[in-house]
Amino acid sequence: MTTYTLNQENLNAISERVSTPKYNRTQLTTGIVHIGIGGFHRAHEAFYTDQLLHDTSITNWAICGVALLPHDTKIYQTLKAQDGLYTLMVKEFDGSLSKRVIGAITELLFAPEDPSKVIEKIASPEVKIVTLTITEGGYNYNEATGAFDDKNPSILYDIAHPTQPKTVFGYLTQALKLRQQKGLKGITIQSCDNIQGNGDMTKQMLLSYVKLADPALIPWIEQRVAFPNSMVDRITPATTAADIEQLKTEEGIVDAWPVVCEPFKQWVIEDQFSNGRPLWEVVGAQFVKDVEPYEKMKLSLLNAGHSVLGILGALVGYTTIDEAVNDKNIHAFLEHYLKQEVVPTLSDLENVDLEAYIASLLQRFGNVSIKDQIDRICSESSAKFPIFILPTVKANLKLSRQTELAAFVVAAWAIYSLGTNEKDEHLNIKDALKDTLHKQAELASQNHPEYFLEIESVFGNLKTSKPFVDAYVKAYKTITKEGVIIAVQNINLSQINSI
């Protein structure tokens, strides 16, 4: 089989093997600048936009992808060499594989190489939306207090060197200032990250930065920049060498960084845009007045479910999410947690069958074709737990409801943070607070489990809740003594008996 390197020149030949863009990419203009061109963006927003360009005659919503950080060099160079093209590999529930080349990203910029190009691009008249996937940690806030971290060295650097920024806030501030100076219309800044109230968070953090860096700009932003909240969903595991090889073997396509994802996708967006928007609803997005109930459902069920499977699975020695959820004991534990502790905290969900939604989640988690890596799911847990799990804990404590299952998961995380699983194998912990987590986990292991809850930036004042601490300490001791599987078997029995 003849092999073709994925790029614009080879697109016609590749189109004989897999689906490729039918629109003329050279006739598109950039209406969106996206910061953070990782796998999720390319499986989600770029996919929706590609489908829109394919299904309509619209030409003004192509995407300029921005690689923001120095460690984004590889993805930038890869996509640049491929003219922004990549293959989306959808792993269906029946084990089949659907492949299509996505062409919505028509420009690429590497911010550390030339910051001014990024600033000028966002400030160009044709750009109407800036979208973000910068992960939970990219918003520079204290998880416990919600306050902007104005002591971050990168933030201080950006304030001192405004034309050579390093953070997303430095870039946005300079670009918005330039738009103001040019007399241009406002712009929409849309977060696509898994943060409840992600638009509100983006606005709060940006204005906090601007207050320090250029306070005179605040009125212009408040009057002309929109920050719609959104809820996004599509499981997108890290691409593996096996995925790259499979694409080459089966289709003869040499793609250095394809994207793997599940068939399910969801995008719920507040219809609040300052300068026009794509008709994403034509290709399945949902525009609503209030996205909060939907995002809360997703964060506390899907994202929390992922973390539960990741932490418990990692301790047992599993390496992928499907292995963890297909363990009948962990599966039952997760189902109990979602139905008995999370569902009671959810409300205002019109036309949503939560039983069916949970059943679909368990099916998606169990997709054996996805092979979502557990160490990816567990990465940056110190940023994820305060968003995905602890709000459920606080809501239940406020109404004196049970938190036993969430406490069990936190206890498992404390043990996980020691750095080895139950097979005495090393755990690859990737977390901005890795050293702090390990230190407190070590102290907890010395017959003081509650010391792990002393990490105030993660847990806030949770250590003052006697019901939670008691449940946590009990779970910690049980897991340490019996191991995860025996412990979840026992807790599952207790949950069944309590129904």
N, C-alpha and C positions, 0 to 999 in steps of 0.2 A: 504493500500500500504506500502510495506517495504521501509524504508528510508535508504539512504546510504550517509555517509559523504564523500565528494569529496576528494580523495587521491589516490595514486598509487595502493594501495592494493585493493581498491574497483572499480578500473577502468573497469575491465571486466564486473562486474555486471551492472555498469552504462551504458556501451556500448549497452546494450539491450534496453535502453530508449532514449538516445540521441547520436549524433555523437561524437566519441572520437578519439584520435590519433591512427592511424593504424601502425605507425612506432614504433620501439623499442627505447624507451627513454633512456634505459641504455647503448645503443651503440653509443649515440651521444657524440660529443666533443664540447666544448664551443669555438665558434669563435667570439662571440659578447658579450661585456659587455655593458649593458644598465643602465644608471643612471637616476632614476626617474620612478618607476614602477607603475605609476598611471593608471587610466582608459584609457586615450587616447593611451598610448603605448600598452596596452594590447588589444585594439580594432584595432590597426593599424599595427605597425611594427611586433609585436608578432604574429598577425593574418597572415600577409603575410608570415612570416617565418614558421609558423605552416603549412600553405598550401604548401609551398615549400618542407618541409620535408615529407609531406604526398604524394605529387605528383611525387617526384623524389627519387633516391637512395642516395641523399646527406646526409651526417651524421656529417659534420664538422662546422655547423653553428647554433648550439644551443645557447641559450641566458643565460647569468648570470645576473640576476637582482640585482641592487644595490639600497637599500633605503638609501638616503644620509643624511637626516636630522633627528634630534631627534623626530620630530612630525610624522615621517614616521614609527614609531614603530608598529602601528596597521596593516598597510598593509604588513609589513615584517612578523610579527608573523602569520598573516592570511595565506599568501601564503606559508610560511615555513611549517605550519601545514598541508597544502594541497599539499605538494610536488611540489609546483610551478604551480599546475593545477588550472584552473578557468573556469567558463562557460561563453561563449560569447552569449548574448541574443540579436539577431537582430530583431528589431521591424520593420516589413515590412510595406509598404504604405497601404496595404489592411487590416491591423490590425492583421495579423497573426504573430506568433512569431517563429523564427528559433533559435534552441539552438545547440551549439557544445562546447565540452570541448577542450581547447587549451593547448598544451603540450610543446610548444617551450622553455619555461623558465624552465631549468633543475637545475639551481643553484641560490641561493639567499644569499646576504650578507647584513648585517646591518652596515653601515660605522661607526656610533658613537661607536659601540661596539668594533670594532677592525679595526682601519684604515689601519693597515699594510696588512691585508688580501685583502682589496680592491686594494691597491697599487700593491701588488704582483700579483694579478689576472690580472690586466691590463697589467702588465709587463711579463706575461707568453707567451711562444712562440706561442701557438695555437690561442691566441686572436689576431685578425687582425683588428677589428673595435670596436670603442667605440661610442655608440649612446646616444643621450641626449634628454630627455623631462624634462626640469627644469623650465619651464614657462618663460615668458618675463623677470620677475624680477630676474631670476637666473643668468643673464649675467652681472650684476653689472656695468651697464653703465648709464650715465646721458641721459635721453630721449631727452633733448633739444640740448645738445652739442655732444652726441655720444661718449664722452670720458669715459675711464675707471675710476671708482670711487675708487681711491686709499686711500680714507679716511674711507672706510667702516671698522668698527672694526673687522669684521670676516676676512677681507683680511689682516689687520695688524697682527692679531693673527696668521694666516697661515704663514706669512713671518717670524714671531718670533718662530713659533713651526712647522717647515716644516714636521716632521714625524708624527704629530698628527693634520692633517688639518681638517677644517670644511667646506670649500667651494670646489666646483667642480674644481676650478683652482688649489687649493693646491694639490688635489688628482692627477689630470692629470700631473702636473709638476713633482711630485715625481715619478709617474709611468713611465713617459717618460725618466726621468733621469736614472731610474733603467734599462729600456730597452737599453739605450745608454751604460750603464756600462756593461751589459751582452753581448753587441755586437749583439743585435737582429735587425731584420728588422724594418722599420718604421711601422706606424699604421695609420688608418683613423679615424678621429673624425668627426662624422656626427650628426649635430643637426637635430632634428625632431620637433622643436618648430615653432610656428607661428610668425616668424620674417623674414622680407624681407632681403635676403642675409644672412640667418642664418649661413651658413658655413663661410662666410666672417666675420660675427660678432664674431663667436666662435674663429676664428684665431686671430682677432684683440684683443679681450679681453684676450685670453690666453697669447699671446705674451706680452701684456701690463703687465700682472701679472709676467711673467717670467723675464721681464726686471728688475722688482723690486726684485724678489726673487732669481733668479739664471740666470743672463744674459749670462753666458757661454753656456747655453743650447740652446740659440736661433738659432745658425747656424744648429744644428742637427735637430731641429723642422722644420725649413724652408726647409731643404733638404729632409726630410724623412716622414713628416706627411702631409696628405691630409685633406682638409676641404671642402668637396663638399656641395654646396647649395642644398636645397631640398624644395619642396612644399608638404605639407601633408593636407589631408582633410578627416574627418569622424566625424560627430556630435556624441559626446559621453557624454550624460548627467550623472550626478552623480547617482550612484546606490542608490536605496531607499529600505527601509524595505519591501515595497510591492513587489519589484522585487525579493527579497530573498525568501519571502513567496510564491510567485507565482511559483518559480522554485521548491520549496519543495512540494507544493500542487499538481502541475501538473505532476512532474516527480519523486518525491521522492528523490530529490538530495539536500543534505544539503551543500550549498556553502556559506560561510560567506561573500564573496565579489565577486559576479559575475560582469560582465561588460555588460552594456546596450549600444547599438549603433543603428544607422540607417543603411539601406542596402548600401547606397552610400559610396564609398571609392575612394580615389585618392592619388597617390604618384608619384611625378615627381622629378627625381634626376639627378644632374650633374654626368656624368660618369667619375669621377675623384677619384680613389681609389689607395692607395699606396701599398697595400699588398693583393690584391685579394678582391672579394666581392661575396655575394650570387647572384644567378640568379633570383633575384626578378622579373625580366621582364617576367619570365615564368608564374608567378601568377598575372600579371596585373600591376606591376609598370612600369613606363615609364622613360627610361634613355635618357637624352638630353644633348646637348652641353651647352645650356644656359637656366637656369630655371627662370631667373628674370621676364620675361613677365608673366609667369604662376603664380608665387607666388604673383606678384603685383595684378593680377586679383583676386586671391583668398582672399588676405588680404583686399583689398579695396571693394570687393563685398560681399563675405561670412562673413568674420570676422567683417567688419564694419556693415554689415546688422544685424548681431547678436547684436552688441552694440546698434544700433538704436532701435531695438525691445526691448532690455533689459531696456534701460533707459526710453523710452516712456511707455512701458508696466508697469514698476515698479511704475511710477508716477500715472498711472490710477488705479493701484491696482491689475493688473494681476500677477500671480505667475509663469506661464510657457510661453515659447516662442510661442507655438502653439496658446495659447489664444491671445497673442498680434498680431500675424500676421493674425489671422482669424478675427480680428476687421477690418472691411472694410476700415475705415478711416486711421488706422495705416498702413495697407497693401498698400493702395494707396500712402501714403506718402513715404514709403520705396521704392516702385517701381519708383516713381518720382525721389527720391534721387539717386538711382542706375543708372537710365538711363540718367538723365540730368546733374548730377554733377560728377559721377564716370566714366561712359563709355568714355566721351571725353578725360579723362586722360590716357586711356589705348591704347597701340599700340604693334606692333610686335607679335601679337598672330596668328600664322598660324593654319588654320583649326579649329578655335574656333568661334562658333556662339554665340555671347554675348547675343542676345535676348533669345535664347534657354537656355543658361546658367543661366540667371536671372530667367527665368520661372521655371527652375529646383530648383533653390535656394528657391523660394517662396513655391514650393511644399514641399521641405524638411523641411523648417521652420514650415510648417503647419501640419507636421506629428503628428496626435493627440496621437499616441502611444509612442512618444519619451518623451514628458513631460519634456523637458529640463528646469531646474529651472532658473528663471530670476535672482535670487540673485547669482547664479554661473556665469552667463554670465556677470553680472555687477561687479563681483569681480575684483579687481586690474584694474579698469578703467583708473587710472592715468598712468598705463603702456601700456594699450591697445589703448587709443585715439591717442597718438603720433605715433603709428604704423599703425593703421587701418583707421583713419579718417583724421588726420591733414595733411598727405602728399597729399591727394586729395585737401584739402583746399589750400595748398601752390601752388600746380600746377595750380589750377584755378585762384588764385589771380595773379600769374605771367603773365597769359595771359588775365587778366581782364575779366574773366568769372564769372558767378554767384556762390556765396557760401551761398545763403540764407538758403538752406535746412540743410547744415552742421552746420551753425550758430544756427539754431533752435535746433539741437540735443545738441550742446554744452550748449546752454541756459537751456535746459531740464536737462542736467547733473548738472549744477550749482544748480538748484532747488532741484534735487534729493539729492545732497550732504548736504542739510539741515537735512535730516534724516527722513522725513515723506512723505507719499504719499498724494494724493488728498482726501483720505478718513480719513486722520489724523491718519493713521496707521504707526507704526514704520518700518523703512527700515533697514534691516540687511546689513550695508555697511562693506564690507571686502576689505580693501585697505591699502597698506603700507603708503600712504599719507592721511589716513582718517582724522587725526586731522587738517592737513593743509587745506584739501578740505573743512572741516566743517567751519573752521575759515573764510576762504575767502568767502564761501557761505553765512555765517552770515553777513559779510560786504556787500556783493552784495545785500542781501535782504533789506538793509537799504537805498534803493533808489540809489544804486551805483552798478548796475549789472556788470559793467566792472571790478570791483575789483576781480572777480573770474579769469579773464584772467591774473592776476598778478603772477600766479604760474609759474615762469619761467622754472622750471625743466620739466613742462608739455607742456606749450604753447610757450616757447621761446620768440620771439619778436612779436608774433601775435597781441599783444595789440597795436602795432604801425600801423596796417592796418586799416585805417578808414572805407573802405567798409565792412570789416568783422565785426568790432566793431559795426558799425551802425546796421547791420543786426542782430547781436547777441543781442544788447540792445532792439531792436524792438521785437524780438522773446521772450526775457525774460519777457518783460512787457505784451506781449499778453498772454503767458502761465499763468503768475501770475494772470491776470485779468479774463481770460476766461476758463482756464483749458486746458489740452492737447487735448482732443477730438475736442472741438470747434475750437481750434487754428489750428489743422491739417486739419480740414474741410476747413477752410478759405485759408490756404496755398495751399491745393490741388486744390482748385478752381482757385487760382492765377496762379498755374503752368499750369493747363489745358488751361486757357485763353492766356497764353504766348506762347503756342506751335503754 
